[in-house]
Amino acid sequence: MSKRTKKVGSVGRFQARYGVRVKTRIKNVEVIEKAKHYCPRCGHKTVKRLGTSIWRCKKCGVTFAGGAYQPRTEPGQNIEKILRGEMVPEIIKEREEEKGDEKQ
């Protein structure tokens, strides 16, 4: 049996090894990983992790790929915004400025 305490939670299994900073980082990742997340399709808080980057909603049954430890990563959200037209990447802005300078 692994020992667990209120302070360190699931990383109590490492006991006196690895140091506080490493164990704190692992704890933060594991808390996010094991929590329930919102489904992108139905909106219910029933998404759980099946494996690395594989997530499934228990309500509607949709299976999708996401981040390794959270279903929606920050770069993934930025790409979704670009595809919807809400955000223009810096590279496109620079190219448009260069084309504008060439025309004049």
C-alpha positions as CSV (number, residue, x, y, z in Angstrom):
1,M,0.0,0.0,0.0
2,S,1.2,3.5,-0.8
3,K,1.1,6.2,1.9
4,R,-0.8,9.3,1.1
5,T,-1.2,12.5,3.0
6,K,-3.4,15.5,2.7
7,K,-0.6,17.7,1.7
8,V,1.0,15.7,-1.2
9,G,-2.0,13.6,-2.3
10,S,-1.2,11.0,-4.8
11,V,2.5,11.8,-5.0
12,G,2.9,10.5,-1.5
13,R,3.8,7.2,-3.2
14,F,7.3,8.7,-3.9
15,Q,7.9,9.1,-0.2
16,A,11.2,11.0,0.5
17,R,12.6,10.8,-3.0
18,Y,12.8,13.4,-5.8
19,G,12.3,16.6,-3.9
20,V,9.4,19.0,-3.3
21,R,9.5,20.9,-6.6
22,V,9.3,17.7,-8.7
23,K,6.5,16.2,-6.6
24,T,4.5,19.5,-6.7
25,R,4.7,19.6,-10.5
26,I,3.6,16.0,-10.7
27,K,0.7,16.6,-8.3
28,N,-0.5,19.6,-10.4
29,V,-0.5,17.5,-13.6
30,E,-2.2,14.5,-12.0
31,V,-5.0,16.7,-10.5
32,I,-5.8,18.1,-14.0
33,E,-5.4,14.7,-15.6
34,K,-7.8,12.9,-13.3
35,A,-10.5,15.6,-13.1
36,K,-13.6,15.5,-15.1
37,H,-13.7,18.0,-18.1
38,Y,-16.4,19.5,-20.3
39,C,-17.4,17.8,-23.5
40,P,-16.8,19.8,-26.7
41,R,-20.0,18.3,-28.2
42,C,-22.6,18.1,-25.5
43,G,-21.2,20.5,-22.9
44,H,-21.5,18.1,-19.9
45,K,-18.7,17.7,-17.4
46,T,-18.2,14.0,-18.1
47,V,-15.0,13.7,-20.1
48,K,-12.4,11.3,-18.8
49,R,-9.0,10.3,-20.0
50,L,-8.7,6.9,-21.7
51,G,-5.0,7.0,-22.5
52,T,-2.4,9.4,-23.7
53,S,-4.2,12.1,-25.7
54,I,-7.4,10.0,-25.9
55,W,-10.5,11.4,-24.2
56,R,-14.1,10.1,-24.0
57,C,-17.4,11.7,-22.9
58,K,-19.4,9.3,-20.8
59,K,-22.7,11.1,-21.6
60,C,-22.7,11.3,-25.4
61,G,-19.9,8.7,-26.1
62,V,-17.8,10.9,-28.4
63,T,-14.1,10.0,-28.4
64,F,-11.6,12.6,-29.4
65,A,-7.9,13.4,-29.3
66,G,-6.6,16.2,-27.1
67,G,-3.6,16.9,-25.0
68,A,-1.7,14.3,-23.1
69,Y,-2.9,15.5,-19.7
70,Q,-5.9,17.8,-20.6
71,P,-8.4,17.5,-23.4
72,R,-7.9,21.0,-24.8
73,T,-4.4,22.5,-24.9
74,E,-3.6,26.2,-25.3
75,P,-2.1,25.7,-28.8
76,G,-5.1,23.7,-29.8
77,Q,-7.5,26.4,-28.7
78,N,-5.5,29.0,-30.7
79,I,-5.8,26.8,-33.9
80,E,-9.5,26.5,-33.4
81,K,-9.7,30.3,-33.2
82,I,-7.7,30.7,-36.4
83,L,-10.0,28.2,-38.2
84,R,-13.1,30.1,-37.0
85,G,-11.5,33.4,-38.1
86,E,-11.4,35.0,-34.6
87,M,-7.6,35.3,-34.6
88,V,-5.0,36.1,-37.2
89,P,-1.6,34.6,-36.7
90,E,1.4,36.9,-36.5
91,I,3.0,35.3,-39.6
92,I,-0.1,36.2,-41.7
93,K,-0.1,39.8,-40.4
94,E,3.6,40.2,-41.3
95,R,3.0,38.8,-44.8
96,E,0.1,41.2,-45.3
97,E,2.3,44.1,-44.2
98,E,5.1,43.1,-46.6
99,K,2.7,42.9,-49.5
100,G,1.3,46.3,-48.6
101,D,4.8,47.8,-48.6
102,E,5.6,46.2,-52.0
103,K,2.5,47.6,-53.7
104,Q,3.4,51.2,-52.7
